[in-house]
């Protein structure tokens, strides 16, 4: 449980925020911020998946949880941004 919290905070939150800003930008600055957040989250997920295959950070295997948190964060952030944009709340 602690590993999933760790993965969701480090990777899921930036991925979700980046996907939300990518789908629902308010200015050109939001597009740059979304790319930075998505690249940060993807790089962190890749580091944990490729360079830490044992996943022994806290307890248990965390290497599969990081890419899963990235995908889930992008999905949730993208869906929320699409819903927000569709309702016309700018």
Secondary structure, 3 states (H helix, E strand, C coil): CHHHHHHHHHHHHHHHHHHHHHHCCCCHHHHHHHHHHHHHHHHHHHHHHHHCCCCCCCCCCCHHHHHHHHHHHHHHHHHHHHHHHHCCCC
